[in-house]
């Protein structure tokens, strides 16, 4: 099978660059990553490809999964249905290539893949809040009989920037910023259009007295490594269907500060330590594809 020239995370970064800014409170990036991972699996798993090619595949974003009285909204559910695709059914996954058919959006009758995303781009003190979300999915969704055979995967994007410009704060503080710019005799342009570009006008704006203190959140240099250690320690992985946990866990470091263009990063402490090998995206993707082939031949 062929493969995409770039990884899902690389294409996600291209998407964020195209958007012009990163906003952690929206689902845009999470949804995009889900769709990009489907493309990677199409080129990595024989059984996944067969499910898509037959037209039986269905996917759903932000889907409530119910287990008893509990409910969790999962970022991506993928599986198959016995029904043939109707001519009027719409797809939210444009193939963007002739090598992959479109996948119809809909809740599958049989769930074969569950993926939950989370990220911590800034404010690393919130790491335990993020890990609780993933632990809840592993312990209360993937362990349920109706989902236990599905391949369960999680992704975690860890930010490496030491300063982060909040778009939300920028919009909330427009009047204060206008006053600061007026006092400094600096023309207030539509700064929101310059986010994530590295433009000298944006950096000049942040250099004005009082602006960086208002807009920028500071991270400590060693916090990303600490976050990595915590999520690896807290997130359960399983080696058999009888255990509780995710089957695969992707961790990707990235530099997203809304000042310079976003980029992926691979810190030496992540690349060199063998204990993190299974968490690297390419290895986790391979594991997801292999397990999908084994469970749904």
N, C-alpha and C positions, 0 to 999 in steps of 0.2 A: 504494500500500500504506500501511496505517496504521503508526503507530510507538508504542512504549511511552512513557508520560509521563515516565519517568526513564531514565537510562543504566544499563548493566550495572554500572558502578562505583558509582553511587549506590545501586542495589539491594543491592550487596555490602556497602556501609557500613551500610545498614539491617539487613542480616542480622547483621553483627558486633555492632551495637547490641543486637539481640535476643538474641544469645548471651551478652552481658555482659562478654566479654573477648576479647582477641586472643592466640592462641598460635601462634607462627611454626613450630613443629615438627609441626603437624598438617596434614592435607590438606583440612580443612573449607573454608577460605576459597578455596583453589585450585579445588576441585570446584564450589563455588557460583559462582565467576566463570565457569567453563566453561559451566555451564548458563544463566547469565544472558546470555552472549554468543550462545548459540544462539538465544535469544529475539530479540535485537537483529537477528541476521542474517535471521531469518524475516521480519521487517518491512522489511528493507533490500535483499534479493536475490531477484529473481524466480525464478531457477533453484533457489536454496536452498529457497524456499517450495514450489516444485513438487515437489522431492524429498521434502519432509516430507508434503505433502498426498497424494501417491500411496501413502504407507505404506512406501516402499522405503528410507527413511532409517534409518541406524543410527548410534549414537554409543557411544563407550567412553571411560571415564575411566581415567587411570593405566595406559595400555596399553603393554606392551613391544613395540617395533618392532625387528625384526632386519634388519641389513644385513650380509651375510657373517657374520663371527664377532663383530661388534659388536652391542650391544643398548643401547637407551635407552628408559626408561619415559617416555612422553610424556603430558602432562596431559590432552589431549583429541584424540581421533581421530573424525572424522565422515565419512560417505560413504554409499554406497548398496549394496543387495544386490538380486539378481534374485528372491529369494524373497518371497512374500507374508507379511505378519505373521501369526503363529499366534495363535489366541485365547488361548493360555496364556502368551504372552510378556509379561513385565512391563516397565514403563518406570520409569526413575529420574528422569524429567523431567516433573513435573506441569506442565500447561500454565498453571495459575493464571489462565486466561482462556479464554473461549469462542472467542477469535480464533485460537488456535493448537492444533493436535492434539498429543497426546503422541507422543514419539519413542521407539521401541523401543530398549532397550539391547542392544548386540551389536557384534561386530567387523565392519565393513563389508567386502564383497568388493572394492569399489573405494574407495580412500581419496581424498577430495576436499578435506579440510580437516584441517590439523594445527596445534594451538595449544599452545605451551609458556609457562607462567607462571613468573615469579620475582618476588621482592620483597626490599627491603632497608629495613625499618622502623627499625632501629637498627643500631649497630655498622657504620657505613659503611666501615670499614677492610676489610670482607669483600667489597667490590664486585667484585674480580677473580674471586673464587670463584663469584659469581653469574653473571658474564658468561661464564665458561668453560662453564657448563651450556648456555647459549643458543648459543654458538659451536659446541659439539659437535652439537647438533641440526641447525643450519644446514649444517655441513660434512659430517656423516656420515649424516644421515637424509634431509633434503630434497634432497640432491644425488644420492641413489640413484635409479636409473631407475624403480623401482616407486612412488616417492613424489614424483618431481620435478614432476609436473603438478599435484599437490595445492597448494592455496593454503596457504602456510606463514606463520603469524603468531606473534608473541611479545608478551607483556605484561610490564611492569615497574612495580611500585608502589614509589615512593620515599617514605620517611617524612621528615617535616619536624620532628618533635618534638625538643626539646633535652634532655628527660629521659624515660626509658622505664622503666615498672614491669614487671619480668619476673614473669609468673605462675609460671613454673617455679621461679624462685628463691624466690618466696613460699611455695610448697609445701614446698620443701626446707628452709627455715629456720624452720619453724613453732615448734620448741622454743626457738630463740634469740629469736624475736619474742615468744613468751609470756613469757620472762624479762625482756625489755626493757619490755614492757607492765606486768608485775608491779612492776618497779622504779619505774616512773613512775606507778603506781597508776591505770593506764588500762585500762578493760575491753576485753579482746581479743574482738571480735566475729568473725563469719565475714567477714573482710575480702574474701575471694574473691568474695563476692556483691556487693560494692560497686565492683568494678573497672569502669572505663569509664563511671561514672555521674556523676563530678564531685561526689559526695556529700561534705558537709563532714566527716562522720565518717572517711572515707578520707583526706582531706587533714590532718585532725587526727592521725590515726595516723602519717602520713608525717612530720609535724612533730616526733614524739617523738625524743629523743636516740638516735642510732645507727641509726634505722630507714631513713632515706633513703640513708645510706651503704651499707647492706646490700642494699637492694632496687633502687635506681635506677641506670640506666646513662646516662651523659652523652654527648650528641652536640654537636659544634661547630656553630655557626650556619651556617657556609658549607659544611658537608659535603654537604647535599642537592644543591646546585648542582654541586659537584665530582663527585658520583656521576652526575648527569645527563650531564655532559661526558664522563665515562669510558665510560658504556654506549653513548652515541651513537657514540663513536669506535671501540669494540671490536666492536659487533654488526654483522655484515655484512647489507646489504640488496641485493636483486637487482632489476634492471629488465627482465630477460628470463629465460626458462626455461634459457638456456644458462649463466647465471651462478650463483654459489653465494651463498646468503643467504636471509633471510626476505623475503617479499613485503610485509609490513607489520609495524610495530612500534609498539605502544601504550605510552605512558608516562603514568602517573597519579600525581600527588603526593597524599599523604594525611597527616593528623595523627592518629596512633594511638599513644597513650602508656599506655593502660590506667588512666589517671587520670580524664580528662575524656572525654565521649562522642566517638567517632571522627567524623571529618569529612574530606571531600575539600578539597584546597587547589589553587590555581593561582597559583604564584609569578609575579610580573611578569616575571622573567627567562625564564620558560618561555613565557609568553603573547606577549611582545613580539618575541622574536627569530624572524625568518622561517626560520632554519635548523632550528627545532624544529617548524615547522608540520605536517609530515607525521607527527609522533609524537603529536600530540594525539589522544585517543581517538576523537572524532567523525570526524576525517579518516582515521585508520587503519581504522576500521570501514567507512567509505565505500569505501576502496580494496579491502578484503577482499571486500565485496559485489560491486563492479564486476568484480574478477578472477574471482570465482566464476561470475558471469554469462557472462563471456567464455570461460572454459575449459570450462564445462559448460552450453552453451546448451540 
